[in-house]
């Protein structure tokens, strides 16, 4: 009996830790997509990705326009091109997983990475 209680507590702790990790990855913004079916969640996340991509594009343009030195502008352009390649390859890895959850994971990868980069460039433009 005692072994079952210890094992039960262990699995509860592990599942709680896994839920906390998932909630860190799938933040508040993602959670607005709810617990609907996969297709609905994917559409919702895609809409969020488009919003973040618009912010990213605006921040990139602003930062580019604010950078008078050609070599720095070129460096920013190259960094952005490489970042897009990395993001796309990274999120494609999620998309190639098993089951329909892969579509949600790939969409969330795109949303979170695009949001992070947009915020990074917005911050750089503010302090430039």
Backbone as CSV, one residue per row, in Angstrom:
resi,resn,N_x,N_y,N_z,CA_x,CA_y,CA_z,C_x,C_y,C_z
1,UNK,0.839,-1.190,0.000,0.000,0.000,0.000,0.879,1.246,0.000
2,UNK,1.891,1.238,0.845,2.775,2.400,0.963,3.475,2.686,-0.377
3,UNK,3.866,1.631,-1.083,4.516,1.775,-2.383,3.587,2.460,-3.370
4,UNK,2.303,2.105,-3.362,1.349,2.713,-4.273,1.180,4.202,-3.987
5,UNK,1.184,4.585,-2.736,1.063,5.993,-2.368,2.283,6.770,-2.847
6,UNK,3.465,6.218,-2.638,4.701,6.879,-3.067,4.726,7.006,-4.584
7,UNK,4.377,5.936,-5.287,4.349,5.959,-6.752,3.303,6.969,-7.229
8,UNK,2.158,6.988,-6.592,1.103,7.940,-6.956,1.558,9.377,-6.783
9,UNK,2.234,9.667,-5.689,2.751,11.022,-5.445,3.798,11.379,-6.492
10,UNK,4.655,10.418,-6.836,5.677,10.654,-7.858,5.031,11.024,-9.186
11,UNK,4.030,10.244,-9.626,3.389,10.527,-10.906,2.626,11.844,-10.874
12,UNK,2.054,12.199,-9.759,1.387,13.486,-9.627,2.393,14.620,-9.765
13,UNK,3.541,14.484,-9.146,4.588,15.502,-9.246,5.101,15.628,-10.672
14,UNK,5.314,14.498,-11.347,5.798,14.516,-12.731,4.760,15.152,-13.645
15,UNK,3.486,14.792,-13.485,2.459,15.363,-14.357,2.269,16.848,-14.090
16,UNK,2.429,17.285,-12.843,2.349,18.702,-12.523,3.503,19.461,-13.158
17,UNK,4.702,18.911,-13.099,5.866,19.548,-13.727,5.686,19.626,-15.234
18,UNK,5.162,18.582,-15.846,4.926,18.586,-17.294,3.887,19.635,-17.656
19,UNK,2.844,19.766,-16.847,1.816,20.772,-17.117,2.393,22.180,-17.000
20,UNK,3.275,22.397,-16.016,3.893,23.711,-15.868,4.780,24.027,-17.066
21,UNK,5.530,23.049,-17.564,6.368,23.254,-18.739,5.504,23.579,-19.950
22,UNK,4.407,22.853,-20.129,3.514,23.115,-21.249,2.890,24.496,-21.126
23,UNK,2.529,24.921,-19.912,1.915,26.235,-19.762,2.916,27.350,-20.027
24,UNK,4.205,27.090,-19.773,5.215,28.078,-20.120,5.335,28.201,-21.634
25,UNK,5.291,27.079,-22.322,5.407,27.082,-23.776,4.137,27.653,-24.395
26,UNK,3.000,27.199,-23.922,1.717,27.661,-24.447,1.181,28.720,-23.502
27,UNK,1.614,29.950,-23.718,1.306,31.051,-22.814,-0.128,31.533,-22.906
28,UNK,-0.374,32.631,-22.248,-1.706,33.221,-22.143,-2.313,33.491,-23.511
29,UNK,-1.523,34.038,-24.409,-2.048,34.361,-25.740,-2.534,33.100,-26.447
30,UNK,-1.739,32.048,-26.383,-2.131,30.786,-27.011,-3.424,30.260,-26.402
31,UNK,-3.563,30.376,-25.111,-4.719,29.803,-24.420,-6.034,30.419,-24.856
32,UNK,-5.991,31.606,-25.481,-7.240,32.197,-25.961,-7.842,31.366,-27.100
33,UNK,-7.032,30.481,-27.678,-7.531,29.621,-28.750,-8.389,28.486,-28.203
34,UNK,-8.385,28.308,-26.911,-9.300,27.404,-26.238,-9.011,25.938,-26.413
35,UNK,-9.979,25.164,-26.011,-9.871,23.707,-26.060,-10.760,23.152,-27.160
36,UNK,-10.798,23.832,-28.290,-11.636,23.411,-29.406,-10.987,22.239,-30.134
37,UNK,-11.563,21.883,-31.261,-10.972,20.822,-32.067,-9.679,21.335,-32.710
38,UNK,-8.877,20.410,-33.196,-7.559,20.745,-33.740,-7.641,21.807,-34.828
39,UNK,-8.554,21.636,-35.774,-8.655,22.584,-36.891,-8.951,24.001,-36.394
40,UNK,-9.817,24.142,-35.419,-10.159,25.458,-34.871,-8.975,26.084,-34.149
41,UNK,-8.258,25.277,-33.386,-7.075,25.782,-32.679,-6.020,26.226,-33.687
42,UNK,-5.795,25.434,-34.723,-4.804,25.782,-35.741,-5.176,27.092,-36.430
43,UNK,-6.449,27.272,-36.770,-6.900,28.541,-37.396,-6.669,29.714,-36.455
44,UNK,-6.978,29.527,-35.196,-6.796,30.584,-34.200,-5.319,30.954,-34.064
45,UNK,-4.458,29.944,-33.952,-3.023,30.198,-33.815,-2.478,30.851,-35.088
46,UNK,-2.954,30.414,-36.252,-2.519,31.033,-37.512,-2.870,32.518,-37.556
47,UNK,-4.023,32.859,-37.019,-4.424,34.270,-36.963,-3.460,35.058,-36.069
48,UNK,-3.072,34.463,-34.952,-2.099,35.106,-34.059,-0.743,35.247,-34.741
49,UNK,-0.328,34.230,-35.496,0.943,34.293,-36.219,0.919,35.467,-37.195
50,UNK,-0.172,35.631,-37.923,-0.284,36.742,-38.887,-0.167,38.096,-38.185
51,UNK,-0.787,38.222,-37.013,-0.692,39.471,-36.250,0.750,39.744,-35.839
52,UNK,1.442,38.711,-35.360,2.836,38.881,-34.945,3.736,39.130,-36.146
53,UNK,3.440,38.502,-37.275,4.245,38.748,-38.475,4.114,40.197,-38.928
54,UNK,2.920,40.773,-38.811,2.723,42.180,-39.161,3.554,43.075,-38.234
55,UNK,3.542,42.768,-36.954,4.366,43.536,-36.001,5.847,43.358,-36.291
56,UNK,6.250,42.131,-36.610,7.646,41.859,-36.932,8.078,42.642,-38.166
57,UNK,7.264,42.611,-39.204,7.588,43.343,-40.429,7.698,44.845,-40.162
58,UNK,6.781,45.385,-39.380,6.806,46.814,-39.058,8.049,47.170,-38.247
59,UNK,8.398,46.342,-37.279,9.577,46.602,-36.448,10.852,46.503,-37.278
60,UNK,10.913,45.521,-38.148,12.084,45.350,-39.018,12.245,46.560,-39.934
61,UNK,11.143,47.000,-40.547,11.192,48.169,-41.433,11.616,49.417,-40.665
62,UNK,11.038,49.611,-39.497,11.380,50.773,-38.675,12.859,50.766,-38.316
63,UNK,13.352,49.627,-37.884,14.752,49.513,-37.487,15.674,49.716,-38.693
64,UNK,15.292,49.162,-39.819,16.075,49.350,-41.042,16.120,50.825,-41.429
65,UNK,14.965,51.474,-41.390,14.886,52.899,-41.735,15.675,53.777,-40.769
66,UNK,15.799,53.344,-39.535,16.506,54.125,-38.510,18.023,53.910,-38.553
67,UNK,18.481,52.958,-39.341,19.897,52.601,-39.360,20.570,53.229,-40.574
68,UNK,21.307,54.326,-40.375,21.905,55.021,-41.519,23.126,54.303,-42.107
69,UNK,23.842,53.532,-41.299,25.058,52.875,-41.777,24.711,51.663,-42.637
70,UNK,25.226,51.662,-43.863,24.916,50.585,-44.810,25.344,49.218,-44.284
71,UNK,26.519,49.152,-43.650,26.990,47.846,-43.175,26.110,47.306,-42.037
72,UNK,25.573,48.181,-41.204,24.674,47.727,-40.129,23.330,47.299,-40.693
73,UNK,22.823,48.051,-41.694,21.573,47.664,-42.350,21.729,46.294,-43.008
74,UNK,22.866,46.098,-43.669,23.129,44.818,-44.325,23.235,43.695,-43.290
75,UNK,23.867,43.983,-42.162,23.960,42.995,-41.087,22.588,42.624,-40.546
76,UNK,21.722,43.621,-40.380,20.360,43.365,-39.908,19.601,42.522,-40.927
77,UNK,19.749,42.865,-42.199,19.073,42.111,-43.261,19.512,40.644,-43.245
78,UNK,20.799,40.420,-43.155,21.334,39.054,-43.137,20.850,38.301,-41.897
79,UNK,20.893,38.961,-40.753,20.432,38.323,-39.513,18.956,37.948,-39.623
80,UNK,18.160,38.828,-40.202,16.730,38.548,-40.334,16.485,37.389,-41.294
81,UNK,17.205,37.365,-42.394,17.057,36.250,-43.347,17.414,34.923,-42.694
82,UNK,18.516,34.906,-41.965,18.932,33.675,-41.285,17.955,33.287,-40.181
83,UNK,17.424,34.289,-39.468,16.453,34.005,-38.413,15.201,33.370,-39.015
84,UNK,14.709,33.904,-40.136,13.517,33.345,-40.786,13.784,31.898,-41.208
85,UNK,14.968,31.644,-41.768,15.309,30.269,-42.159,15.313,29.344,-40.957
86,UNK,15.899,29.802,-39.857,15.944,28.987,-38.642,14.534,28.739,-38.110
87,UNK,13.732,29.803,-37.998,12.359,29.659,-37.481,11.583,28.653,-38.315
88,UNK,11.641,28.818,-39.633,10.880,27.933,-40.511,11.343,26.481,-40.387
89,UNK,12.651,26.259,-40.339,13.176,24.895,-40.202,12.814,24.313,-38.841
90,UNK,12.935,25.117,-37.800,12.619,24.656,-36.453,11.147,24.258,-36.345
91,UNK,10.267,25.090,-36.857,8.834,24.805,-36.752,8.420,23.665,-37.678
92,UNK,9.123,23.496,-38.788,8.858,22.359,-39.665,9.148,21.053,-38.927
93,UNK,10.169,21.066,-38.090,10.488,19.874,-37.302,9.277,19.468,-36.460
94,UNK,8.613,20.446,-35.838,7.412,20.144,-35.060,6.309,19.599,-35.957
95,UNK,6.185,20.150,-37.150,5.121,19.745,-38.074,5.274,18.309,-38.555
96,UNK,6.477,17.765,-38.484,6.699,16.410,-38.982,6.485,15.344,-37.920
97,UNK,6.003,15.732,-36.762,5.757,14.771,-35.690,4.541,13.900,-35.961
98,UNK,4.250,13.032,-35.038,3.137,12.089,-35.150,1.823,12.733,-34.724
99,UNK,0.745,12.348,-35.360,-0.596,12.731,-34.949,-0.978,14.158,-35.305
100,UNK,-2.234,14.493,-35.016,-2.734,15.819,-35.374,-2.192,16.911,-34.459
101,UNK,-1.669,16.542,-33.299,-1.109,17.537,-32.386,0.061,18.264,-33.034
102,UNK,0.713,17.635,-34.000,1.861,18.253,-34.666,1.468,19.571,-35.320
103,UNK,0.228,19.672,-35.815,-0.221,20.925,-36.441,-0.306,22.047,-35.406
104,UNK,-0.759,21.715,-34.217,-0.842,22.710,-33.141,0.561,23.082,-32.679
105,UNK,1.413,22.097,-32.497,2.787,22.367,-32.049,3.541,23.230,-33.061
106,UNK,3.385,22.946,-34.340,4.058,23.742,-35.376,3.525,25.174,-35.393
107,UNK,2.219,25.322,-35.266,1.626,26.662,-35.230,2.079,27.448,-34.018
108,UNK,2.125,26.782,-32.881,2.569,27.461,-31.660,4.046,27.817,-31.748
109,UNK,4.835,26.979,-32.396,6.246,27.296,-32.625,6.352,28.597,-33.427
110,UNK,5.591,28.688,-34.507,5.619,29.896,-35.345,5.163,31.120,-34.551
111,UNK,4.095,30.949,-33.759,3.570,32.082,-32.989,4.581,32.568,-31.966
112,UNK,5.117,31.650,-31.199,5.994,32.069,-30.105,7.326,32.614,-30.626
113,UNK,7.888,31.976,-31.641,9.164,32.466,-32.170,8.993,33.822,-32.858
114,UNK,7.890,33.991,-33.598,7.650,35.253,-34.289,7.383,36.370,-33.284
115,UNK,6.627,36.069,-32.249,6.363,37.062,-31.208,7.660,37.483,-30.524
116,UNK,8.496,36.522,-30.184,9.771,36.839,-29.526,10.636,37.741,-30.403
117,UNK,10.717,37.418,-31.680,11.556,38.219,-32.589,10.951,39.610,-32.792
118,UNK,9.642,39.700,-32.924,8.998,41.003,-33.083,9.286,41.882,-31.867
119,UNK,9.152,41.324,-30.688,9.423,42.087,-29.469,10.890,42.486,-29.382
120,UNK,11.772,41.602,-29.806,13.202,41.909,-29.813,13.496,43.102,-30.724
121,UNK,12.948,43.091,-31.947,13.209,44.189,-32.882,12.513,45.479,-32.452
122,UNK,11.324,45.373,-31.874,10.656,46.570,-31.352,11.488,47.206,-30.254
123,UNK,12.039,46.390,-29.374,12.881,46.896,-28.298,14.158,47.539,-28.867
124,UNK,14.759,46.908,-29.870,15.957,47.457,-30.491,15.660,48.808,-31.139
125,UNK,14.483,48.938,-31.747,14.105,50.208,-32.386,13.899,51.297,-31.338
126,UNK,13.358,50.923,-30.187,13.131,51.895,-29.117,14.447,52.416,-28.532
127,UNK,15.441,51.570,-28.464,16.709,51.971,-27.835,17.755,52.409,-28.858
128,UNK,17.401,52.378,-30.125,18.351,52.700,-31.190,18.662,54.181,-31.240
